Amino acid sequence: MIANDITLNVDQLNDGNTVAEAYELSDRNGNRSVYVGESHALDARDTITFYRTFPTPHGNFKGVAKSSAKLTEDVQVTGKDGVSTLTAPMIREVSYSFPIGVSAADVLRFRQRGIALEDNDGVMDDLNLRLLV
């Protein structure tokens, strides 16, 4: 079970300096847990949601364990009229599917590759800011 309190050390400006962001458990229900950040409010979400799906064996294959984490943060954006301000969510989802029996070393290496992709500003800026694929 994930701890009731989570602290993320976030390099907000990508300059090597981190800021601690704290989240606390808000709701745990079956295969889902929701954590809220310090800035969370009813009209401004700041959440992390964790999900899990247990494996289903097929024949000799032990199945696939699936897990994911979803970050949601509401931000203010200008409406298409160029004047009004609207609240809209930024959403970031990370999902994993690992075959049962994979080594912890292989999982770590795979996660680190994902982190390296996320931290590649050239690729991610093209994808996120210009929708280039």
N, C-alpha and C positions, 0 to 999 in steps of 0.2 A: 504494500500500500504506500502511495506517495505521501510524504509528510504533510501535515496540516499547514505549514508555512514554507514558502519557497522564496528564495532571494536570487534574482538574476543580476549578474554584474554586466551591465550593458555599456558598450562602447558607442554611445549615441552619436558622436561626431566622427567615428572611425579614425581617431587620432591616438589610440593607445590608452586613453584615460577612461576609466569605467565609473559608472554611477550605479549604486545598488538600488534595485527596484524590488519592493516586497509585495508578495501576493499571499493571501490567506484563503483557506478553504471556505467556500460559501455553500456548496451543495455536493453531496456524494450520493449517487443513485445508481445502483447496479453497475453497469459498465461505463459510467461517465462520472467525472469529477470536474467541478467548476471552481476556479480560484478567482478572486477579485483583487485588483491592484489598489494602491492608495488613492488614485484619482477616480476610481469607479463611483458612479452615481446612477440613479435611475435613468437620467437623460444623457449620460455620457459613459458608455461602457468601456471598461478596461479589464478584460478577462483573459484567462487561459483555461481552455477546456481540454481535458484528456479523455480519450476513448480507448476501448480495447474490444477485440473480438477473438474469442478462443478458437483454436484450430479444430478442423474437422478432418479426421483421418480418411484416406481413400486408398483402398487396397493396402499395399505395403508402405505407402507414403504416410508419414505421421501428421501431415497437414502443415498449415501456415498460420503463424501467430501474427495478428495484425494489431497495430497500435497507432495512435495519432495524437497530435497536439494542435490546438487551434488558438491563435492569438486574435483577439478582437479589440480594436481601439477606435472609438468614435472621434472624428476630427471635424473641424469647421472648413467648409469649402464654399467658394462663390458659386451661385446658381448660374445657369446659362444666360440669364438676363444681365449678368455682369454686376448686379447690384445686391441682390439678396444673399444672405448667408444661410447655408443649410448644414445640417449634421448628417454625416455619412460614415459608414464603418470602413476602416482598413482591416483586412482579414489576411492572415498568414496561416497556412495549414501545412503541417509536416506529417507525412504518413509513412509507415513502415510495414513491410510484409517480409517476414523471415521464416524460412522452412525450419520446422522443429528439428533440432540436432545441430544447427549451425553453431560454430564456436563463438565464444565471447570475443575473441581476438578479431574474427571476421566481422562481427557486428560493429565493433569499435572502429575498425578500419573503414567500413562502409559509412558509418556516421561521420567520421572525420572527412571523408570525401565530400559528403553533403555540406558540411560546414565550409570547406574550401570553396565549393561552388557558390554558396551564399555570400562569401566574403570576396568574391571576384567582382569588383565594382564594374569593370568593363562589360562583362557578360550581363550582370544583373541590371545595370542601368539601361543597357539596350533593351532588355526584356521588359522591365517594369516601367520605364519612363517613355520609351519609344515604341513599345510593343513589337520589337523586332524579334523574329524567330529564325 
